Amino acid sequence: MDDVFKALADPTRRLLLDRLFVENGQTLGALCTQLGMTRQAVTKHLRILEAANLVATVRQGREKLHYLNPVPIHEIAQRWIGKYERGRLRLLDDLKTRLEGDHDG
């Protein structure tokens, strides 16, 4: 998970993931055009995202297509966000139940 957090710490890499979320399966050239960055800079960021398993690539002829892999983000949500949300959601449900009970009596 450390690689995922490190990859997500950079705003350019988050932007790359956002671009792939909007349009999955993009080439390096398409990603460079959208970001206004050099191929070398985008390639460096994509390597980090691939190492963190956030981006998967598929060769299609001469092109290499980049795809968003949402699984590591989902795992973070389950491990870190979900466990902290459960308690708060339980409290909100209890409050709702109490407030609805007051209206009935």
Jmol script that loads the backbone (N, CA, C; Angstrom):
load data "model"
ATOM      1  N   MET A   1       0.812  -1.199   0.000  1.00  0.00           N
ATOM      2  CA  MET A   1       0.000   0.000   0.000  1.00  0.00           C
ATOM      3  C   MET A   1       0.853   1.260   0.000  1.00  0.00           C
ATOM      4  N   ASP A   2       2.083   1.170   0.466  1.00  0.00           N
ATOM      5  CA  ASP A   2       2.958   2.340   0.481  1.00  0.00           C
ATOM      6  C   ASP A   2       3.163   2.901  -0.921  1.00  0.00           C
ATOM      7  N   ASP A   3       3.335   2.002  -1.906  1.00  0.00           N
ATOM      8  CA  ASP A   3       3.523   2.456  -3.290  1.00  0.00           C
ATOM      9  C   ASP A   3       2.294   3.206  -3.797  1.00  0.00           C
ATOM     10  N   VAL A   4       1.129   2.754  -3.399  1.00  0.00           N
ATOM     11  CA  VAL A   4      -0.112   3.413  -3.828  1.00  0.00           C
ATOM     12  C   VAL A   4      -0.198   4.814  -3.232  1.00  0.00           C
ATOM     13  N   PHE A   5       0.073   4.930  -1.935  1.00  0.00           N
ATOM     14  CA  PHE A   5       0.032   6.245  -1.294  1.00  0.00           C
ATOM     15  C   PHE A   5       1.067   7.188  -1.894  1.00  0.00           C
ATOM     16  N   LYS A   6       2.266   6.678  -2.152  1.00  0.00           N
ATOM     17  CA  LYS A   6       3.307   7.511  -2.764  1.00  0.00           C
ATOM     18  C   LYS A   6       2.895   7.957  -4.159  1.00  0.00           C
ATOM     19  N   ALA A   7       2.298   7.055  -4.925  1.00  0.00           N
ATOM     20  CA  ALA A   7       1.857   7.406  -6.278  1.00  0.00           C
ATOM     21  C   ALA A   7       0.747   8.454  -6.234  1.00  0.00           C
ATOM     22  N   LEU A   8      -0.167   8.309  -5.295  1.00  0.00           N
ATOM     23  CA  LEU A   8      -1.292   9.240  -5.198  1.00  0.00           C
ATOM     24  C   LEU A   8      -0.909  10.584  -4.588  1.00  0.00           C
ATOM     25  N   ALA A   9       0.266  10.663  -3.992  1.00  0.00           N
ATOM     26  CA  ALA A   9       0.701  11.906  -3.352  1.00  0.00           C
ATOM     27  C   ALA A   9       0.998  13.008  -4.362  1.00  0.00           C
ATOM     28  N   ASP A  10       1.257  12.652  -5.604  1.00  0.00           N
ATOM     29  CA  ASP A  10       1.630  13.636  -6.618  1.00  0.00           C
ATOM     30  C   ASP A  10       0.402  14.107  -7.402  1.00  0.00           C
ATOM     31  N   PRO A  11       0.187  15.425  -7.520  1.00  0.00           N
ATOM     32  CA  PRO A  11      -0.997  15.931  -8.226  1.00  0.00           C
ATOM     33  C   PRO A  11      -1.007  15.570  -9.711  1.00  0.00           C
ATOM     34  N   THR A  12       0.144  15.477 -10.342  1.00  0.00           N
ATOM     35  CA  THR A  12       0.183  15.110 -11.759  1.00  0.00           C
ATOM     36  C   THR A  12      -0.273  13.667 -11.951  1.00  0.00           C
ATOM     37  N   ARG A  13       0.145  12.793 -11.060  1.00  0.00           N
ATOM     38  CA  ARG A  13      -0.276  11.397 -11.167  1.00  0.00           C
ATOM     39  C   ARG A  13      -1.771  11.252 -10.882  1.00  0.00           C
ATOM     40  N   ARG A  14      -2.281  12.033  -9.956  1.00  0.00           N
ATOM     41  CA  ARG A  14      -3.735  12.010  -9.710  1.00  0.00           C
ATOM     42  C   ARG A  14      -4.480  12.505 -10.940  1.00  0.00           C
ATOM     43  N   LEU A  15      -3.939  13.502 -11.602  1.00  0.00           N
ATOM     44  CA  LEU A  15      -4.555  14.014 -12.826  1.00  0.00           C
ATOM     45  C   LEU A  15      -4.535  12.954 -13.929  1.00  0.00           C
ATOM     46  N   LEU A  16      -3.440  12.226 -14.047  1.00  0.00           N
ATOM     47  CA  LEU A  16      -3.375  11.132 -15.018  1.00  0.00           C
ATOM     48  C   LEU A  16      -4.464  10.094 -14.734  1.00  0.00           C
ATOM     49  N   LEU A  17      -4.635   9.739 -13.482  1.00  0.00           N
ATOM     50  CA  LEU A  17      -5.682   8.783 -13.124  1.00  0.00           C
ATOM     51  C   LEU A  17      -7.062   9.339 -13.446  1.00  0.00           C
ATOM     52  N   ASP A  18      -7.268  10.629 -13.199  1.00  0.00           N
ATOM     53  CA  ASP A  18      -8.545  11.260 -13.542  1.00  0.00           C
ATOM     54  C   ASP A  18      -8.791  11.202 -15.042  1.00  0.00           C
ATOM     55  N   ARG A  19      -7.757  11.452 -15.826  1.00  0.00           N
ATOM     56  CA  ARG A  19      -7.883  11.402 -17.298  1.00  0.00           C
ATOM     57  C   ARG A  19      -8.227   9.991 -17.759  1.00  0.00           C
ATOM     58  N   LEU A  20      -7.611   8.989 -17.126  1.00  0.00           N
ATOM     59  CA  LEU A  20      -7.921   7.610 -17.500  1.00  0.00           C
ATOM     60  C   LEU A  20      -9.305   7.201 -17.018  1.00  0.00           C
ATOM     61  N   PHE A  21      -9.765   7.783 -15.932  1.00  0.00           N
ATOM     62  CA  PHE A  21     -11.121   7.502 -15.469  1.00  0.00           C
ATOM     63  C   PHE A  21     -12.141   8.014 -16.490  1.00  0.00           C
ATOM     64  N   VAL A  22     -11.883   9.200 -17.023  1.00  0.00           N
ATOM     65  CA  VAL A  22     -12.797   9.801 -18.004  1.00  0.00           C
ATOM     66  C   VAL A  22     -12.761   9.031 -19.322  1.00  0.00           C
ATOM     67  N   GLU A  23     -11.556   8.678 -19.747  1.00  0.00           N
ATOM     68  CA  GLU A  23     -11.396   7.951 -21.016  1.00  0.00           C
ATOM     69  C   GLU A  23     -10.300   6.904 -20.829  1.00  0.00           C
ATOM     70  N   ASN A  24     -10.710   5.697 -20.566  1.00  0.00           N
ATOM     71  CA  ASN A  24      -9.772   4.609 -20.313  1.00  0.00           C
ATOM     72  C   ASN A  24      -9.154   4.123 -21.615  1.00  0.00           C
ATOM     73  N   GLY A  25      -7.962   3.566 -21.550  1.00  0.00           N
ATOM     74  CA  GLY A  25      -7.325   2.993 -22.724  1.00  0.00           C
ATOM     75  C   GLY A  25      -6.657   4.018 -23.623  1.00  0.00           C
ATOM     76  N   GLN A  26      -5.966   4.974 -23.034  1.00  0.00           N
ATOM     77  CA  GLN A  26      -5.323   6.030 -23.820  1.00  0.00           C
ATOM     78  C   GLN A  26      -3.859   5.703 -24.101  1.00  0.00           C
ATOM     79  N   THR A  27      -3.377   6.225 -25.201  1.00  0.00           N
ATOM     80  CA  THR A  27      -1.970   6.096 -25.543  1.00  0.00           C
ATOM     81  C   THR A  27      -1.159   7.158 -24.797  1.00  0.00           C
ATOM     82  N   LEU A  28       0.137   6.972 -24.797  1.00  0.00           N
ATOM     83  CA  LEU A  28       1.034   7.953 -24.195  1.00  0.00           C
ATOM     84  C   LEU A  28       0.867   9.306 -24.879  1.00  0.00           C
ATOM     85  N   GLY A  29       0.777   9.293 -26.202  1.00  0.00           N
ATOM     86  CA  GLY A  29       0.614  10.541 -26.955  1.00  0.00           C
ATOM     87  C   GLY A  29      -0.639  11.302 -26.562  1.00  0.00           C
ATOM     88  N   ALA A  30      -1.741  10.582 -26.409  1.00  0.00           N
ATOM     89  CA  ALA A  30      -3.000  11.229 -26.017  1.00  0.00           C
ATOM     90  C   ALA A  30      -2.891  11.832 -24.627  1.00  0.00           C
ATOM     91  N   LEU A  31      -2.263  11.113 -23.711  1.00  0.00           N
ATOM     92  CA  LEU A  31      -2.101  11.628 -22.349  1.00  0.00           C
ATOM     93  C   LEU A  31      -1.191  12.855 -22.333  1.00  0.00           C
ATOM     94  N   CYS A  32      -0.142  12.839 -23.145  1.00  0.00           N
ATOM     95  CA  CYS A  32       0.769  13.995 -23.218  1.00  0.00           C
ATOM     96  C   CYS A  32       0.050  15.226 -23.733  1.00  0.00           C
ATOM     97  N   THR A  33      -0.766  15.056 -24.747  1.00  0.00           N
ATOM     98  CA  THR A  33      -1.498  16.175 -25.338  1.00  0.00           C
ATOM     99  C   THR A  33      -2.432  16.810 -24.318  1.00  0.00           C
ATOM    100  N   GLN A  34      -3.123  15.985 -23.564  1.00  0.00           N
ATOM    101  CA  GLN A  34      -4.079  16.487 -22.575  1.00  0.00           C
ATOM    102  C   GLN A  34      -3.393  17.220 -21.428  1.00  0.00           C
ATOM    103  N   LEU A  35      -2.176  16.798 -21.093  1.00  0.00           N
ATOM    104  CA  LEU A  35      -1.488  17.368 -19.935  1.00  0.00           C
ATOM    105  C   LEU A  35      -0.520  18.476 -20.297  1.00  0.00           C
ATOM    106  N   GLY A  36      -0.172  18.589 -21.582  1.00  0.00           N
ATOM    107  CA  GLY A  36       0.802  19.600 -21.980  1.00  0.00           C
ATOM    108  C   GLY A  36       2.179  19.326 -21.414  1.00  0.00           C
ATOM    109  N   MET A  37       2.535  18.052 -21.296  1.00  0.00           N
ATOM    110  CA  MET A  37       3.834  17.646 -20.756  1.00  0.00           C
ATOM    111  C   MET A  37       4.606  16.868 -21.811  1.00  0.00           C
ATOM    112  N   THR A  38       5.900  16.758 -21.599  1.00  0.00           N
ATOM    113  CA  THR A  38       6.726  15.972 -22.514  1.00  0.00           C
ATOM    114  C   THR A  38       6.439  14.486 -22.322  1.00  0.00           C
ATOM    115  N   ARG A  39       6.776  13.715 -23.331  1.00  0.00           N
ATOM    116  CA  ARG A  39       6.597  12.264 -23.255  1.00  0.00           C
ATOM    117  C   ARG A  39       7.412  11.672 -22.103  1.00  0.00           C
ATOM    118  N   GLN A  40       8.619  12.200 -21.925  1.00  0.00           N
ATOM    119  CA  GLN A  40       9.487  11.681 -20.871  1.00  0.00           C
ATOM    120  C   GLN A  40       8.879  11.905 -19.490  1.00  0.00           C
ATOM    121  N   ALA A  41       8.311  13.080 -19.270  1.00  0.00           N
ATOM    122  CA  ALA A  41       7.706  13.393 -17.972  1.00  0.00           C
ATOM    123  C   ALA A  41       6.492  12.503 -17.706  1.00  0.00           C
ATOM    124  N   VAL A  42       5.642  12.357 -18.710  1.00  0.00           N
ATOM    125  CA  VAL A  42       4.451  11.525 -18.537  1.00  0.00           C
ATOM    126  C   VAL A  42       4.848  10.062 -18.347  1.00  0.00           C
ATOM    127  N   THR A  43       5.854   9.617 -19.103  1.00  0.00           N
ATOM    128  CA  THR A  43       6.330   8.239 -18.971  1.00  0.00           C
ATOM    129  C   THR A  43       6.827   7.961 -17.557  1.00  0.00           C
ATOM    130  N   LYS A  44       7.538   8.907 -16.986  1.00  0.00           N
ATOM    131  CA  LYS A  44       8.045   8.752 -15.613  1.00  0.00           C
ATOM    132  C   LYS A  44       6.882   8.577 -14.626  1.00  0.00           C
ATOM    133  N   HIS A  45       5.860   9.404 -14.768  1.00  0.00           N
ATOM    134  CA  HIS A  45       4.696   9.309 -13.881  1.00  0.00           C
ATOM    135  C   HIS A  45       3.939   7.995 -14.098  1.00  0.00           C
ATOM    136  N   LEU A  46       3.812   7.587 -15.352  1.00  0.00           N
ATOM    137  CA  LEU A  46       3.103   6.339 -15.643  1.00  0.00           C
ATOM    138  C   LEU A  46       3.843   5.130 -15.067  1.00  0.00           C
ATOM    139  N   ARG A  47       5.160   5.152 -15.090  1.00  0.00           N
ATOM    140  CA  ARG A  47       5.939   4.048 -14.506  1.00  0.00           C
ATOM    141  C   ARG A  47       5.648   3.909 -13.013  1.00  0.00           C
ATOM    142  N   ILE A  48       5.556   5.035 -12.334  1.00  0.00           N
ATOM    143  CA  ILE A  48       5.265   5.012 -10.896  1.00  0.00           C
ATOM    144  C   ILE A  48       3.852   4.477 -10.655  1.00  0.00           C
ATOM    145  N   LEU A  49       2.907   4.903 -11.491  1.00  0.00           N
ATOM    146  CA  LEU A  49       1.531   4.419 -11.368  1.00  0.00           C
ATOM    147  C   LEU A  49       1.443   2.927 -11.674  1.00  0.00           C
ATOM    148  N   GLU A  50       2.204   2.467 -12.657  1.00  0.00           N
ATOM    149  CA  GLU A  50       2.231   1.040 -12.983  1.00  0.00           C
ATOM    150  C   GLU A  50       2.849   0.237 -11.841  1.00  0.00           C
ATOM    151  N   ALA A  51       3.928   0.741 -11.254  1.00  0.00           N
ATOM    152  CA  ALA A  51       4.586   0.051 -10.137  1.00  0.00           C
ATOM    153  C   ALA A  51       3.645  -0.080  -8.942  1.00  0.00           C
ATOM    154  N   ALA A  52       2.740   0.889  -8.785  1.00  0.00           N
ATOM    155  CA  ALA A  52       1.759   0.856  -7.698  1.00  0.00           C
ATOM    156  C   ALA A  52       0.509   0.071  -8.091  1.00  0.00           C
ATOM    157  N   ASN A  53       0.507  -0.477  -9.297  1.00  0.00           N
ATOM    158  CA  ASN A  53      -0.612  -1.259  -9.832  1.00  0.00           C
ATOM    159  C   ASN A  53      -1.883  -0.418 -10.030  1.00  0.00           C
ATOM    160  N   LEU A  54      -1.714   0.893 -10.177  1.00  0.00           N
ATOM    161  CA  LEU A  54      -2.859   1.779 -10.423  1.00  0.00           C
ATOM    162  C   LEU A  54      -3.157   1.915 -11.907  1.00  0.00           C
ATOM    163  N   VAL A  55      -2.183   1.588 -12.741  1.00  0.00           N
ATOM    164  CA  VAL A  55      -2.351   1.640 -14.189  1.00  0.00           C
ATOM    165  C   VAL A  55      -1.858   0.320 -14.765  1.00  0.00           C
ATOM    166  N   ALA A  56      -2.640  -0.233 -15.673  1.00  0.00           N
ATOM    167  CA  ALA A  56      -2.260  -1.439 -16.407  1.00  0.00           C
ATOM    168  C   ALA A  56      -2.123  -1.062 -17.877  1.00  0.00           C
ATOM    169  N   THR A  57      -1.241  -1.742 -18.572  1.00  0.00           N
ATOM    170  CA  THR A  57      -1.032  -1.452 -19.987  1.00  0.00           C
ATOM    171  C   THR A  57      -1.307  -2.690 -20.830  1.00  0.00           C
ATOM    172  N   VAL A  58      -1.759  -2.416 -22.044  1.00  0.00           N
ATOM    173  CA  VAL A  58      -2.015  -3.478 -23.015  1.00  0.00           C
ATOM    174  C   VAL A  58      -1.460  -3.019 -24.349  1.00  0.00           C
ATOM    175  N   ARG A  59      -0.680  -3.873 -24.987  1.00  0.00           N
ATOM    176  CA  ARG A  59      -0.162  -3.571 -26.325  1.00  0.00           C
ATOM    177  C   ARG A  59      -1.230  -3.922 -27.339  1.00  0.00           C
ATOM    178  N   GLN A  60      -1.467  -2.974 -28.237  1.00  0.00           N
ATOM    179  CA  GLN A  60      -2.419  -3.195 -29.321  1.00  0.00           C
ATOM    180  C   GLN A  60      -1.716  -2.755 -30.602  1.00  0.00           C
ATOM    181  N   GLY A  61      -1.126  -3.716 -31.275  1.00  0.00           N
ATOM    182  CA  GLY A  61      -0.309  -3.387 -32.438  1.00  0.00           C
ATOM    183  C   GLY A  61       0.923  -2.634 -31.979  1.00  0.00           C
ATOM    184  N   ARG A  62       1.132  -1.468 -32.567  1.00  0.00           N
ATOM    185  CA  ARG A  62       2.280  -0.641 -32.197  1.00  0.00           C
ATOM    186  C   ARG A  62       1.990   0.276 -31.014  1.00  0.00           C
ATOM    187  N   GLU A  63       0.741   0.331 -30.607  1.00  0.00           N
ATOM    188  CA  GLU A  63       0.356   1.231 -29.518  1.00  0.00           C
ATOM    189  C   GLU A  63       0.335   0.507 -28.179  1.00  0.00           C
ATOM    190  N   LYS A  64       0.619   1.264 -27.157  1.00  0.00           N
ATOM    191  CA  LYS A  64       0.519   0.775 -25.781  1.00  0.00           C
ATOM    192  C   LYS A  64      -0.596   1.578 -25.122  1.00  0.00           C
ATOM    193  N   LEU A  65      -1.656   0.899 -24.737  1.00  0.00           N
ATOM    194  CA  LEU A  65      -2.808   1.565 -24.136  1.00  0.00           C
ATOM    195  C   LEU A  65      -2.726   1.468 -22.619  1.00  0.00           C
ATOM    196  N   HIS A  66      -3.085   2.552 -21.965  1.00  0.00           N
ATOM    197  CA  HIS A  66      -3.020   2.655 -20.501  1.00  0.00           C
ATOM    198  C   HIS A  66      -4.434   2.633 -19.936  1.00  0.00           C
ATOM    199  N   TYR A  67      -4.621   1.798 -18.933  1.00  0.00           N
ATOM    200  CA  TYR A  67      -5.935   1.623 -18.315  1.00  0.00           C
ATOM    201  C   TYR A  67      -5.835   1.845 -16.808  1.00  0.00           C
ATOM    202  N   LEU A  68      -6.855   2.473 -16.267  1.00  0.00           N
ATOM    203  CA  LEU A  68      -6.967   2.675 -14.827  1.00  0.00           C
ATOM    204  C   LEU A  68      -7.299   1.346 -14.167  1.00  0.00           C
ATOM    205  N   ASN A  69      -6.590   1.024 -13.100  1.00  0.00           N
ATOM    206  CA  ASN A  69      -6.908  -0.141 -12.279  1.00  0.00           C
ATOM    207  C   ASN A  69      -7.413   0.376 -10.934  1.00  0.00           C
ATOM    208  N   PRO A  70      -8.716   0.341 -10.693  1.00  0.00           N
ATOM    209  CA  PRO A  70      -9.266   0.919  -9.466  1.00  0.00           C
ATOM    210  C   PRO A  70      -9.120   0.033  -8.232  1.00  0.00           C
ATOM    211  N   VAL A  71      -8.633  -1.178  -8.375  1.00  0.00           N
ATOM    212  CA  VAL A  71      -8.578  -2.114  -7.248  1.00  0.00           C
ATOM    213  C   VAL A  71      -7.752  -1.581  -6.075  1.00  0.00           C
ATOM    214  N   PRO A  72      -6.534  -1.061  -6.289  1.00  0.00           N
ATOM    215  CA  PRO A  72      -5.781  -0.561  -5.136  1.00  0.00           C
ATOM    216  C   PRO A  72      -6.478   0.591  -4.400  1.00  0.00           C
ATOM    217  N   ILE A  73      -7.178   1.439  -5.131  1.00  0.00           N
ATOM    218  CA  ILE A  73      -7.905   2.545  -4.502  1.00  0.00           C
ATOM    219  C   ILE A  73      -9.070   1.994  -3.679  1.00  0.00           C
ATOM    220  N   HIS A  74      -9.729   0.988  -4.211  1.00  0.00           N
ATOM    221  CA  HIS A  74     -10.824   0.344  -3.478  1.00  0.00           C
ATOM    222  C   HIS A  74     -10.302  -0.298  -2.191  1.00  0.00           C
ATOM    223  N   GLU A  75      -9.132  -0.929  -2.279  1.00  0.00           N
ATOM    224  CA  GLU A  75      -8.545  -1.547  -1.092  1.00  0.00           C
ATOM    225  C   GLU A  75      -8.222  -0.501  -0.026  1.00  0.00           C
ATOM    226  N   ILE A  76      -7.747   0.663  -0.456  1.00  0.00           N
ATOM    227  CA  ILE A  76      -7.489   1.755   0.492  1.00  0.00           C
ATOM    228  C   ILE A  76      -8.796   2.206   1.136  1.00  0.00           C
ATOM    229  N   ALA A  77      -9.817   2.329   0.315  1.00  0.00           N
ATOM    230  CA  ALA A  77     -11.116   2.752   0.848  1.00  0.00           C
ATOM    231  C   ALA A  77     -11.618   1.752   1.887  1.00  0.00           C
ATOM    232  N   GLN A  78     -11.475   0.473   1.589  1.00  0.00           N
ATOM    233  CA  GLN A  78     -11.937  -0.550   2.528  1.00  0.00           C
ATOM    234  C   GLN A  78     -11.104  -0.553   3.808  1.00  0.00           C
ATOM    235  N   ARG A  79      -9.798  -0.459   3.642  1.00  0.00           N
ATOM    236  CA  ARG A  79      -8.880  -0.592   4.785  1.00  0.00           C
ATOM    237  C   ARG A  79      -8.852   0.654   5.651  1.00  0.00           C
ATOM    238  N   TRP A  80      -8.777   1.822   5.040  1.00  0.00           N
ATOM    239  CA  TRP A  80      -8.539   3.040   5.802  1.00  0.00           C
ATOM    240  C   TRP A  80      -9.782   3.907   5.958  1.00  0.00           C
ATOM    241  N   ILE A  81     -10.526   4.087   4.912  1.00  0.00           N
ATOM    242  CA  ILE A  81     -11.671   4.992   4.977  1.00  0.00           C
ATOM    243  C   ILE A  81     -12.889   4.280   5.550  1.00  0.00           C
ATOM    244  N   GLY A  82     -13.146   3.076   5.063  1.00  0.00           N
ATOM    245  CA  GLY A  82     -14.331   2.330   5.475  1.00  0.00           C
ATOM    246  C   GLY A  82     -14.418   2.097   6.963  1.00  0.00           C
ATOM    247  N   LYS A  83     -13.302   1.717   7.581  1.00  0.00           N
ATOM    248  CA  LYS A  83     -13.371   1.403   9.007  1.00  0.00           C
ATOM    249  C   LYS A  83     -13.642   2.639   9.848  1.00  0.00           C
ATOM    250  N   TYR A  84     -13.230   3.801   9.391  1.00  0.00           N
ATOM    251  CA  TYR A  84     -13.503   5.031  10.136  1.00  0.00           C
ATOM    252  C   TYR A  84     -14.906   5.548   9.860  1.00  0.00           C
ATOM    253  N   GLU A  85     -15.449   5.242   8.716  1.00  0.00           N
ATOM    254  CA  GLU A  85     -16.804   5.678   8.368  1.00  0.00           C
ATOM    255  C   GLU A  85     -17.867   4.876   9.095  1.00  0.00           C
ATOM    256  N   ARG A  86     -17.619   3.594   9.308  1.00  0.00           N
ATOM    257  CA  ARG A  86     -18.633   2.732   9.919  1.00  0.00           C
ATOM    258  C   ARG A  86     -19.130   3.288  11.242  1.00  0.00           C
ATOM    259  N   GLY A  87     -18.237   3.727  12.095  1.00  0.00           N
ATOM    260  CA  GLY A  87     -18.645   4.267  13.392  1.00  0.00           C
ATOM    261  C   GLY A  87     -19.487   5.514  13.248  1.00  0.00           C
ATOM    262  N   ARG A  88     -19.074   6.377  12.346  1.00  0.00           N
ATOM    263  CA  ARG A  88     -19.826   7.619  12.147  1.00  0.00           C
ATOM    264  C   ARG A  88     -21.203   7.327  11.551  1.00  0.00           C
ATOM    265  N   LEU A  89     -21.271   6.389  10.619  1.00  0.00           N
ATOM    266  CA  LEU A  89     -22.561   6.042  10.028  1.00  0.00           C
ATOM    267  C   LEU A  89     -23.486   5.405  11.068  1.00  0.00           C
ATOM    268  N   ARG A  90     -22.908   4.609  11.958  1.00  0.00           N
ATOM    269  CA  ARG A  90     -23.703   3.998  13.023  1.00  0.00           C
ATOM    270  C   ARG A  90     -24.282   5.083  13.931  1.00  0.00           C
ATOM    271  N   LEU A  91     -23.459   6.090  14.263  1.00  0.00           N
ATOM    272  CA  LEU A  91     -23.945   7.194  15.101  1.00  0.00           C
ATOM    273  C   LEU A  91     -25.052   7.982  14.410  1.00  0.00           C
ATOM    274  N   LEU A  92     -24.889   8.228  13.124  1.00  0.00           N
ATOM    275  CA  LEU A  92     -25.931   8.945  12.374  1.00  0.00           C
ATOM    276  C   LEU A  92     -27.222   8.137  12.316  1.00  0.00           C
ATOM    277  N   ASP A  93     -27.106   6.819  12.162  1.00  0.00           N
ATOM    278  CA  ASP A  93     -28.289   5.966  12.146  1.00  0.00           C
ATOM    279  C   ASP A  93     -28.994   5.986  13.501  1.00  0.00           C
ATOM    280  N   ASP A  94     -28.200   5.937  14.593  1.00  0.00           N
ATOM    281  CA  ASP A  94     -28.790   6.012  15.939  1.00  0.00           C
ATOM    282  C   ASP A  94     -29.503   7.342  16.147  1.00  0.00           C
ATOM    283  N   LEU A  95     -28.878   8.438  15.696  1.00  0.00           N
ATOM    284  CA  LEU A  95     -29.489   9.757  15.820  1.00  0.00           C
ATOM    285  C   LEU A  95     -30.791   9.828  15.033  1.00  0.00           C
ATOM    286  N   LYS A  96     -30.769   9.311  13.829  1.00  0.00           N
ATOM    287  CA  LYS A  96     -31.971   9.288  12.988  1.00  0.00           C
ATOM    288  C   LYS A  96     -33.092   8.509  13.674  1.00  0.00           C
ATOM    289  N   THR A  97     -32.749   7.360  14.218  1.00  0.00           N
ATOM    290  CA  THR A  97     -33.742   6.531  14.912  1.00  0.00           C
ATOM    291  C   THR A  97     -34.343   7.274  16.092  1.00  0.00           C
ATOM    292  N   ARG A  98     -33.488   7.936  16.871  1.00  0.00           N
ATOM    293  CA  ARG A  98     -33.970   8.703  18.027  1.00  0.00           C
ATOM    294  C   ARG A  98     -34.868   9.851  17.597  1.00  0.00           C
ATOM    295  N   LEU A  99     -34.451  10.584  16.576  1.00  0.00           N
ATOM    296  CA  LEU A  99     -35.235  11.725  16.109  1.00  0.00           C
ATOM    297  C   LEU A  99     -36.572  11.286  15.536  1.00  0.00           C
ATOM    298  N   GLU A 100     -36.569  10.201  14.814  1.00  0.00           N
ATOM    299  CA  GLU A 100     -37.834   9.682  14.267  1.00  0.00           C
ATOM    300  C   GLU A 100     -38.733   9.188  15.388  1.00  0.00           C
ATOM    301  N   GLY A 101     -38.145   8.642  16.444  1.00  0.00           N
ATOM    302  CA  GLY A 101     -38.921   8.182  17.604  1.00  0.00           C
ATOM    303  C   GLY A 101     -39.603   9.323  18.318  1.00  0.00           C
ATOM    304  N   ASP A 102     -38.917  10.503  18.358  1.00  0.00           N
ATOM    305  CA  ASP A 102     -39.503  11.679  19.007  1.00  0.00           C
ATOM    306  C   ASP A 102     -40.718  12.172  18.262  1.00  0.00           C
ATOM    307  N   HIS A 103     -40.743  12.036  16.925  1.00  0.00           N
ATOM    308  CA  HIS A 103     -41.878  12.503  16.144  1.00  0.00           C
ATOM    309  C   HIS A 103     -43.099  11.605  16.327  1.00  0.00           C
ATOM    310  N   ASP A 104     -42.874  10.333  16.630  1.00  0.00           N
ATOM    311  CA  ASP A 104     -43.990   9.412  16.781  1.00  0.00           C
ATOM    312  C   ASP A 104     -44.697   9.583  18.117  1.00  0.00           C
ATOM    313  N   GLY A 105     -44.002  10.035  19.161  1.00  0.00           N
ATOM    314  CA  GLY A 105     -44.565  10.097  20.501  1.00  0.00           C
ATOM    315  C   GLY A 105     -45.163  11.411  20.753  1.00  0.00           C
TER     316      GLY A 105
END
end "model"
wireframe off; spacefill off
backbone 0.3
color backbone group
